[in-house]
Amino acid sequence: MKSQNVLQLCAAFAIAAGGAMVSAQQALLPSAPAKQFGGSIAPVYEGWWDNADGTKTALFGYYSRNTQEEIDVALGANNHFEPGDPDRGQPSHFLSSRQFGMFTITLPKDFTTKSKLTWVLNVNGYNGTANVNLSPDFVMSAARSLEESPDRTYNVPPQFAFEPAGLKFTMPMANLSTVQKRTAQVGQPMPIDLYTWDDAKFSSGTNAPMRNPPPVVTYVVSKYRGPGPVKIAETRPKVVATKGGKPFEAFEGKASTTATFSEPGEYWLHVTANDYTGHGGAGAGCCWTTAVVKVQVAGTTTARTTGQQ
């Protein structure tokens, strides 16, 4: 074979191999760098814990590789659980970046290590799955920190309620059985009040005092499901303290914001409260609290017309 032919064959092979490598790289969307828009979203199984009644709780979050874009994925073929009921309280509206422990599922007493439950999420060409795994490696301590605080006690998640004497949420509790219900009108701001309590404890590798403590409790309020845009006046409403405010002082306070809905229909709002441990508990399984609110929005949108005046 002439050297020119050999070179042509080598070049063709290199091009084909390069194309295969590019295709393989394109298929590895979860490993691709984050981007502002058009990235993948991977469902995340965070772990599980035992409940006193013999059931177990599984915790799920997600990782969006979009740094700015928020994406809606309707419940159905591209966003469901299997086997069984496809709706387990998962979001259909996805925020940007990593969102830890957004919702929980209560697993029945007869759910074993051999049982199967999978969240399927298909976004922008990436087919993602997150499987419940009851291995001891995935056991979480969501109700109490594993590390001691400087006073030899343990930090617990913040508490909040939507009414002064309402149900107190603490630790991840956003699920189908704890959904709170509200009504609203299109275009009219719906008030959201968050009554807040926390032990103001913290733990760290050295347990040295914090020089510049952050706010004792911080909130994130976001759209979770719904047919149209939702304008939240303050997505991170500030907590106004009524008691405490420093580390190891029992803390009480209140945060307020509003949500305005653009279209009628059923919406869900998600609330996360973080204590001193911060977003995602600084990589640990504690200490944050979640809840969801289902809002039935009535009214009609204003029709827009164009033409000569």
C-alpha positions as CSV (number, residue, x, y, z in Angstrom):
1,M,0.0,0.0,0.0
2,K,1.3,3.4,-0.9
3,S,2.3,5.8,1.8
4,Q,-0.2,8.3,0.6
5,N,-3.1,5.8,0.9
6,V,-1.9,4.8,4.4
7,L,-1.9,8.5,5.4
8,Q,-5.4,8.9,4.0
9,L,-6.7,5.9,5.9
10,C,-5.0,7.1,9.1
11,A,-6.6,10.5,8.7
12,A,-10.0,9.0,8.1
13,F,-9.6,6.8,11.2
14,A,-8.6,9.8,13.2
15,I,-11.6,11.8,12.0
16,A,-14.0,8.9,12.8
17,A,-12.4,8.4,16.2
18,G,-12.6,12.1,16.9
19,G,-16.2,12.1,16.0
20,A,-16.9,9.2,18.3
21,M,-15.1,11.0,21.1
22,V,-17.2,14.2,20.5
23,S,-20.4,12.1,20.5
24,A,-19.3,10.4,23.7
25,Q,-18.5,13.8,25.3
26,Q,-21.9,15.2,24.2
27,A,-23.6,12.2,25.8
28,L,-21.9,12.8,29.1
29,L,-24.0,15.9,29.8
30,P,-23.8,15.5,33.6
31,S,-20.1,15.8,33.4
32,A,-20.2,18.9,31.2
33,P,-19.3,22.3,32.6
34,A,-22.1,24.4,33.9
35,K,-23.7,26.9,31.5
36,Q,-26.1,29.8,31.8
37,F,-28.8,28.1,29.6
38,G,-29.5,24.8,28.0
39,G,-27.8,22.6,30.5
40,S,-28.8,19.3,32.0
41,I,-30.5,18.6,35.3
42,A,-29.6,15.5,37.3
43,P,-32.1,14.2,40.0
44,V,-30.3,13.5,43.2
45,Y,-31.0,10.9,45.9
46,E,-29.7,12.4,49.1
47,G,-30.3,9.5,51.5
48,W,-32.7,8.1,54.0
49,W,-33.6,7.8,57.7
50,D,-35.8,5.6,60.0
51,N,-39.1,6.9,61.5
52,A,-40.5,5.9,64.8
53,D,-43.5,4.2,63.2
54,G,-41.3,1.7,61.3
55,T,-41.5,3.6,58.0
56,K,-38.5,5.3,56.3
57,T,-38.0,8.7,54.7
58,A,-36.2,9.2,51.4
59,L,-34.8,12.6,50.6
60,F,-34.3,14.0,47.1
61,G,-32.8,17.1,45.5
62,Y,-31.3,17.9,42.1
63,Y,-28.4,19.5,40.4
64,S,-29.1,21.9,37.5
65,R,-26.1,22.7,35.4
66,N,-27.8,26.0,34.4
67,T,-26.4,28.9,36.4
68,Q,-29.3,31.3,35.4
69,E,-32.1,29.5,33.6
70,E,-35.0,28.0,35.5
71,I,-36.7,25.2,33.7
72,D,-40.2,23.7,33.8
73,V,-40.6,20.0,33.2
74,A,-44.2,18.8,33.4
75,L,-45.1,15.7,35.4
76,G,-45.3,12.9,33.0
77,A,-43.0,10.9,30.7
78,N,-40.1,13.3,31.4
79,N,-40.6,13.8,35.1
80,H,-42.0,10.8,37.1
81,F,-41.4,8.1,39.6
82,E,-41.5,4.4,38.8
83,P,-42.9,1.9,39.7
84,G,-46.2,3.0,41.1
85,D,-47.6,6.5,41.5
86,P,-45.7,8.8,39.2
87,D,-46.4,11.9,41.3
88,R,-44.4,11.7,44.6
89,G,-44.3,15.4,45.3
90,Q,-41.4,16.2,43.1
91,P,-41.0,19.7,41.5
92,S,-42.0,20.6,38.0
93,H,-40.1,23.9,38.2
94,F,-36.4,23.7,38.6
95,L,-34.2,26.4,40.0
96,S,-30.6,26.9,38.8
97,S,-27.5,25.2,40.4
98,R,-27.5,22.6,43.2
99,Q,-30.7,22.3,45.3
100,F,-30.3,20.1,48.3
101,G,-33.0,18.0,49.9
102,M,-36.1,19.6,48.3
103,F,-38.7,17.0,49.0
104,T,-39.2,13.7,50.9
105,I,-41.1,10.5,50.3
106,T,-42.3,8.2,53.1
107,L,-41.4,4.6,52.3
108,P,-43.8,2.0,53.7
109,K,-42.7,-0.5,56.3
110,D,-42.4,-3.3,53.8
111,F,-40.0,-1.3,51.6
112,T,-36.7,-3.3,51.7
113,T,-33.2,-3.1,50.3
114,K,-34.6,-5.1,47.3
115,S,-37.5,-2.7,46.6
116,K,-37.2,-0.3,43.7
117,L,-38.2,3.4,43.4
118,T,-36.7,5.7,40.8
119,W,-37.1,9.3,39.9
120,V,-36.8,9.8,36.2
121,L,-36.0,13.2,34.9
122,N,-35.3,14.0,31.2
123,V,-34.0,17.5,30.4
124,N,-32.2,18.9,27.4
125,G,-31.3,15.5,26.0
126,Y,-30.0,14.0,29.3
127,N,-32.0,11.1,30.7
128,G,-31.4,11.2,34.5
129,T,-32.4,8.8,37.2
130,A,-32.1,8.7,41.0
131,N,-32.7,5.5,42.8
132,V,-33.7,4.9,46.4
133,N,-30.9,3.0,48.1
134,L,-31.3,1.8,51.6
135,S,-27.6,1.0,52.1
136,P,-26.2,2.1,55.4
137,D,-23.9,4.4,53.4
138,F,-26.9,6.6,52.6
139,V,-28.2,6.9,56.2
140,M,-28.8,10.6,57.2
141,S,-29.2,12.4,60.4
142,A,-31.6,15.1,59.2
143,A,-33.1,15.9,62.6
144,R,-29.8,16.6,64.5
145,S,-26.3,17.4,63.6
146,L,-23.7,14.7,64.0
147,E,-21.0,17.1,65.3
148,E,-21.2,18.5,68.8
149,S,-21.5,22.3,69.2
150,P,-19.1,24.1,71.5
151,D,-21.5,23.7,74.4
152,R,-21.5,19.9,74.0
153,T,-25.0,19.8,72.6
154,Y,-26.2,19.2,69.1
155,N,-27.6,21.6,66.5
156,V,-31.2,20.9,65.2
157,P,-32.9,22.4,62.2
158,P,-34.9,25.6,62.4
159,Q,-38.6,25.6,62.8
160,F,-41.2,27.7,61.0
161,A,-44.9,28.0,60.6
162,F,-47.2,29.9,58.2
163,E,-49.5,31.0,61.0
164,P,-48.6,31.9,64.6
165,A,-50.3,28.7,65.9
166,G,-50.0,26.7,62.7
167,L,-48.1,23.5,62.0
168,K,-44.4,23.8,62.8
169,F,-42.2,22.5,60.1
170,T,-38.7,21.3,61.1
171,M,-36.2,19.3,59.0
172,P,-37.1,18.4,55.4
173,M,-40.9,18.0,55.5
174,A,-41.9,19.0,52.0
175,N,-44.0,16.1,50.8
176,L,-47.5,15.2,49.7
177,S,-48.8,14.6,53.2
178,T,-47.8,18.0,54.6
179,V,-48.8,20.3,51.8
180,Q,-50.4,23.5,53.1
181,K,-53.3,25.0,51.1
182,R,-54.1,28.6,50.1
183,T,-56.2,30.5,47.6
184,A,-55.3,33.6,45.6
185,Q,-56.4,35.8,42.7
186,V,-54.5,36.4,39.5
187,G,-52.5,39.6,39.7
188,Q,-53.1,40.2,43.4
189,P,-50.1,39.7,45.7
190,M,-50.6,36.8,48.2
191,P,-48.9,37.4,51.5
192,I,-46.5,34.8,52.9
193,D,-45.6,35.1,56.6
194,L,-43.0,32.8,58.1
195,Y,-42.9,32.6,61.9
196,T,-39.4,31.4,62.9
197,W,-37.7,29.6,65.8
198,D,-34.1,28.3,66.1
199,D,-31.6,27.1,68.7
200,A,-28.9,29.3,67.1
201,K,-26.4,26.5,67.6
202,F,-23.5,25.6,65.3
203,S,-20.7,23.2,64.9
204,S,-17.5,23.3,62.9
205,G,-14.2,21.5,62.6
206,T,-12.6,23.5,65.5
207,N,-15.8,24.8,67.1
208,A,-14.1,28.2,67.3
209,P,-16.4,31.2,67.9
210,M,-17.8,32.8,64.8
211,R,-16.3,36.2,64.3
212,N,-18.9,37.5,61.9
213,P,-22.0,35.4,62.4
214,P,-24.4,35.3,59.5
215,P,-28.2,35.7,60.1
216,V,-29.4,33.0,62.4
217,V,-32.0,31.8,59.9
218,T,-32.3,32.5,56.2
219,Y,-35.1,31.7,53.7
220,V,-35.5,30.8,50.1
221,V,-39.0,31.0,48.7
222,S,-39.5,29.8,45.1
223,K,-42.0,28.5,42.6
224,Y,-42.2,24.7,42.7
225,R,-45.0,23.8,40.3
226,G,-47.5,25.8,38.3
227,P,-48.8,26.8,34.8
228,G,-47.4,30.3,34.6
229,P,-44.7,32.7,36.0
230,V,-44.8,33.7,39.7
231,K,-43.4,36.9,40.9
232,I,-42.1,36.6,44.5
233,A,-41.4,40.0,45.9
234,E,-38.5,38.8,48.1
235,T,-37.2,35.3,47.3
236,R,-34.9,35.6,50.3
237,P,-37.0,37.5,52.8
238,K,-35.1,38.8,55.8
239,V,-36.0,37.5,59.3
240,V,-36.8,40.3,61.7
241,A,-35.8,39.1,65.2
242,T,-38.1,39.3,68.1
243,K,-35.9,37.3,70.4
244,G,-32.2,36.5,70.4
245,G,-30.0,37.1,67.4
246,K,-26.6,35.8,68.5
247,P,-25.1,32.3,68.6
248,F,-26.5,30.1,71.3
249,E,-29.3,32.5,72.1
250,A,-32.8,31.0,71.6
251,F,-34.1,32.8,68.5
252,E,-37.5,33.9,67.3
253,G,-38.5,36.1,64.4
254,K,-40.7,36.6,61.4
255,A,-40.1,36.9,57.7
256,S,-42.6,38.1,55.1
257,T,-42.9,38.3,51.3
258,T,-45.6,38.0,48.7
259,A,-46.3,35.9,45.6
260,T,-48.2,37.2,42.5
261,F,-49.5,34.7,40.0
262,S,-49.8,35.5,36.3
263,E,-52.3,32.9,35.3
264,P,-55.1,30.9,37.0
265,G,-54.5,27.3,38.0
266,E,-52.8,25.2,40.7
267,Y,-49.4,26.3,41.9
268,W,-47.0,25.0,44.5
269,L,-44.5,27.2,46.4
270,H,-41.5,25.8,48.1
271,V,-39.9,27.2,51.3
272,T,-36.4,26.4,52.6
273,A,-35.1,27.6,55.9
274,N,-31.4,27.4,56.6
275,D,-29.7,27.9,60.0
276,Y,-26.0,28.7,60.6
277,T,-25.0,25.6,58.7
278,G,-26.1,27.4,55.5
279,H,-27.2,26.0,52.1
280,G,-27.3,22.2,52.1
281,G,-26.0,22.1,55.7
282,A,-22.5,22.8,54.5
283,G,-22.4,19.4,52.8
284,A,-23.9,17.5,55.7
285,G,-27.4,16.1,56.2
286,C,-28.4,18.7,58.7
287,C,-29.7,21.3,59.4
288,W,-32.4,22.8,57.1
289,T,-36.2,22.7,56.9
290,T,-38.6,22.6,53.9
291,A,-42.3,22.9,53.3
292,V,-44.6,23.3,50.3
293,V,-47.8,25.4,49.8
294,K,-50.4,24.5,47.3
295,V,-52.2,27.6,46.0
296,Q,-55.4,27.5,43.9
297,V,-55.4,30.7,41.8
298,A,-58.6,32.0,40.4
299,G,-59.3,34.8,37.9
300,T,-58.5,35.4,34.3
301,T,-55.5,36.9,32.5
302,T,-55.9,40.2,30.7
303,A,-56.1,39.7,26.9
304,R,-53.5,41.6,24.9
305,T,-54.5,43.0,21.5
306,T,-52.5,44.9,18.9
307,G,-53.6,47.1,16.0
308,Q,-54.1,50.6,15.0
309,Q,-55.4,53.1,17.5
